[in-house]
């Protein structure tokens, strides 16, 4: 009696002038099915066989009666990690799949998914008031996932790529006016993280950049701050300090007078905290740590900022909105967009040649310092 092939068993054989790699897998109904890929040479067929066997083991080969939900589960677990995406990106994709895609399309058979199904998902999201960026992300995730299925002959075509993003309202980002910014600065006086809020608002640093700052990155005598690190998600609710978001995020900024002043006061306050903590202090060299020297949890920094904005009579604001406000304040004051991009670490709006030469001549960016000094001064008269 011949031995029954197990799931993942494979073989290579010739079919005319072509080589064929074939693998046996167990279908969702318990029956065994064969999946094949054609090759021009025996060596190519061996490569394709190894791919088939790896995919069979991961559970992502052959559509059969595989549902969209089951396929996306396998794609998240076995395919996406090989793309080298960041932990934060992978978690964003997983959240999008769990909250939006699977509830709408999860029960559809993968090989029967159509562009109309994806269009319906996107229209429903728009109808529910989801932001256009969220709708686009849902489509992007599906396009990526189905591209793998298309390459592996699990679907005849990528239904998501054929879909159309419907019109949706664009949510306006809030920005503080000069008056509101002054109210915030006033409410922040004496706050343990006053200097962090001042730095975000006047220099447009990302929250992750501010709370990853080390004292070695700040030269108060020269009046320069270097952005070299950022807080990054390491998985789940775990965070660590790593590289900035992009290469452009690495930058050196001239300090407005109010930032320098608040940093000096903060350094004195931190020295007192260090003494009070005694042996409990964990010296990570951070400018804005917890009361015992460790990295501040991003959720705690968001709550702390919201308390200050509420005390200022502004309601609840997010630290990222301080960064948006810096961009708006600089732009409204007449600073060229190219210089604003330099300050906040965005891609340059000018031609590369002019951008490169400008940075060769000026090792640090002074656009924020000049403008913010004019808007807010040192604050010494009422600080």
N, C-alpha and C positions, 0 to 999 in steps of 0.2 A: 504494500500500500504506500503510495507516494506521500511524502510529508507535505502537509498544508502550509502554505507560505504565511509568515507572520507579518504584521503591520511594519512597514519600513524595509522589507526585503526588496532587493533590486536585482536587475540584470541588464546586460548590454547585448544587443544583437544587431545584425545587418538587415536592412530592408531595401533591397535593390542597391542603389549607390549611396544610400544614407545609413548612418548609424542611429540606433534608437536606445535611449536610456529609459528604463521603465522601473517603477516602484509599485509595490503592493501596499495598499493602505486599507484600514478598516473604515467603512462608511458609517454614517450616523445610524443606519438601520441594521448594523451588525454584519452586513455582507462585505466581502472583500472586493475592492476595485483596483484597477491598474491605471496609473498615471504615466504618461509618456512624454518625452521631449526628443526632438530630432537634433542630430548633429552631423557635421560634415566629415569629421574624423573620429577615430576611436578615442583619441586623447580628449577631444571635446566632449564626447559622450561620457567619459569617466567623470569629467568635471560636472556635467549636468546630473549625473547619477548621485554624486555626493551632495549636490544642492537639493535634489529631490528627497534624499534620505534625511538631510538636516531639517527640511521643511516638514517632512512627515513626523519627525520627532517633536517639532514645535507645534504641530497641529494646524499648520496654515497651508497645506498643499491640497489642491482639489476642492472645488466648491461643493459638489454633491448637494446635500440638504443643509449645508452650513448656513446659519443665519448671519445677518450683519452683526448682531451683538456678539456671537461666538467668534466671528472672524476678527472683530475689532479688539476683543479681549486678547486673542493670540497675537495680533499685530502689536499691541502695546507691550506685551510681555517679551516677545521674541524678535520682532523686526525693528521697531523704533529704536531700541537701545543700540543697535548696530549702526545707526545713522550718526551717532555721536552728539545728539542734542543734549543741551544742558538739563539738569534735574528740574529746574523751574519750567522749562519749555515742555518737558515730558509730563509734568504734573498739570500744566495748563491744558495740554491735549487730552489727558485722561479726564479732567473735569468737564471739558467740552463734550466728550463722548458720553460721560455718565449723565450729565444734566440735560443735554439737548438732543444728541444724535440717537442714542439707544432708545429713549422713550418714544421717539417718533418712528424710527426705522429698524429698531432692534429685531423685530420678529420677521422682517422681510428676508426671504432667501437671498443670499449674496448674489447668486447667478441670475436672479430675477429683478435686481434693483435697477430702476430706470431713472433717467434724468427728471421725469415728472415727479418721482418720489422725493428727490432732493429739492426740486423747486418748491414743492409743497412744504417741506421742512423749513426752508429759508423764508417763505412767505409767512408761515405761522410765527416764526421768530420775530419778523418785522411787525406783524399784527399784534404781538404781545408787547411791543415797545422796546425790543432789544436794540442796543446800539448797532450802528452799521459795522463797526469794527468787530463786534461779537459775531454778527452774522457772517462776515467775511472769514473769521477764524474757523467757524463751523465748516464752511465750504473748503477751506484750505486743508483742514485735518482730513476730511473725506477724500479730497483729491490725492493727498499723500498716501493714505491707507489703500485706496483703490488702485493707485499706480502699481503697488506691489502685486496686488491680485491680478492686474492686467498683464504684467510681465510674466506671471506664472500661469497664465491661461486659465485662471479661475473665473474671470469675467471676460466677456467679449469686448467690452469697452468701458472706459471710466465714466460712469454716469455723473459723477460730481463735476468733472471737467466740462461737461456739456450743460451744466446748470447755470442759471443766471441769478446774480445777487439782486434782489428787489430793492426799490427805493426805500430808504429808512431814514428817520430823523437823525441828524448828527448832533450829538450832545456837546454843548458848548462847555469848554473848560472854564472854570471860574478863575478870576484873577483879582487880587486886591487893588483897590485904587491907592493913590498916595496917602489919602486921608485914612483909609482903613489900615494901610501898612503902618502908619504912625500910631494908630490905636493899638495894633498888635505889639509893636515895639514897647509901647508904654505899659501894656499889660504884662509883658514878659520880664519887666524889671524885677530883679531879685529871684526869678525862677531859677531852679537848679540848672536847667538847660538853656538859660537865656542866650548864651553865646552860640549854641547850636541853631536856635531859631533865627538869630541875627545873621549868621553865616548863610543859612539856606535862603533867606529873603534877599540879601544884598548880593550874593554871589551865584545864586541859582544852582547850588549843589544838589544832587539827588540825595534823598535821606540816607541811602546806603553808603554814599560817599562821605557824608558828614560823620556818621557814626562808626566809620572805619578809619577815620583820621587818627594818625599817631602824632605825638608831639614832635617827632623827627620830621614830619611833613610840614610843620608850621615854623616859619622863621619870623618871629614878631619884631626882631630888630631890623631886618631887611624889609619887613612888611610884605612877605610873599607866602602863599599857601600852595602846596603841591598836592594834586589829586593823583594818588598812585594805587589806591585800593578801594574796595567796596564790599559791603556785606552781601553775601550770596546765599541763596537757599541751597542746603546740602541734602535735602530730602525730607518730606513731611514737614514738620514744624521745627526742623533743625537748621541752623544757620551757621555760617562761618565767614571768614574774611578771605577774599581772593582778588583776582584781577578786576579792574573797572569794566564797565559794560562793553565798551568798544575801545579801539586804539585811540580814537579822537577824545575819549573821556580822560585820558592822561593829559593833564594840563597844569600849568603854573599860573597863578592869579595874583595880581597885586591886591593887597588888602585895603578896602575902604577904612577910613579912620574908625568908624563905629565898630567894625569887626575887630580891629586891633585892640580897641579899648575893652570890648566885651571879653575877648580872649584873655587879656591880662587879668581881668577880674576873675574869670573862670579858673585860671591857673592857681590863683590864690585860694579860691574856694576849694579846689580839688586837693590842694596841699593840706587843708584843714580836715577834709574828709579822710584823707589817707592816714593822718594821725589818729583820728577817731576810730578808724577800722582796725588799726593795729595789725596783729598777725593775720586777720581775716582778709587783708588787702591782697589782691592778686594783680601784680603789676604787668599789664599787657601793653603799657605805653600808650594807651588810648587817650585821646583828648576828651571824649565824651563817653565814659564808661558808667557802669552802675556805681552805687555808693561803696562797693567793695572792689572796684577796678575791672570788673568783667564786662564783656560786650552787652550792650543793651538789646533786649529783644525788640524787634521791629514793631510788634503789636503794642508794647509798652510805650515806645516812642510816639506812636500814633495817638494813643490815649493822652499822653502828656501834652502833645501839641494841641489836641482838641480842647483840653482844659484851658489852655491859654487863650485860644481864639474865642471860646465862650466867655471867658473873663473879660475879653475885649469888646464883648457885645456883638460879635460877628457870627455867632452860631458855631457849629462844628465844621472845621476845615481839616483837610488832609495835608500832611507835610509836603506831598508832591505839588500841592497847589501853591506853596510858597515858592517853589521852583518856577511854576508857570507865571507867578506874579513877577518874579525877577525879570523874566523875558519880556513881559508886557511893559513893566516900568521902564526898562532900558530902551525898548523900541519906542514907547511914547515920548521919551525924552530926546529922541532923535538919533540914537545910536544906530549905526548901520547894521543891517541884519547879519552881515558877514562877521562883524565884531561881536554881536550877541551870540552867534554860533560858537565863536571862540571861547566866550566866557562859560557857556553851559556845556560845552563838549559835544555839540552837534556837528554833523557833516557840514563842510563849508559851502556857502552859497555862491562864492566867487570862484573864478578859475583856479585850478590847482597851482599854476605857476605863481600867481600873486599871493596865494595863501602860503605856499612854502617859503617864499622870500620874506614875507612879513614876519614869519616865526623865526627865521634865521636872524633877522635884525633885532627883534624884540623877544627875548627869552621868556617873558611873562606877559600876560594880557592885562591891560590897564583900563579897558573900557568900563568895567563895572566900578572900579575905584573912583574914577573921575566923576561919573554920573551919580553914583550913590552918595558920594561926599556932598555933591550939590543938593541932592534931595533930602538927605537926613543928617549931614554933618557928623560931628563926633557925638552929639547927644549930650555933651558935657554940661550944657546950660540947664537941661531939665532931666538929666540922667541920674 
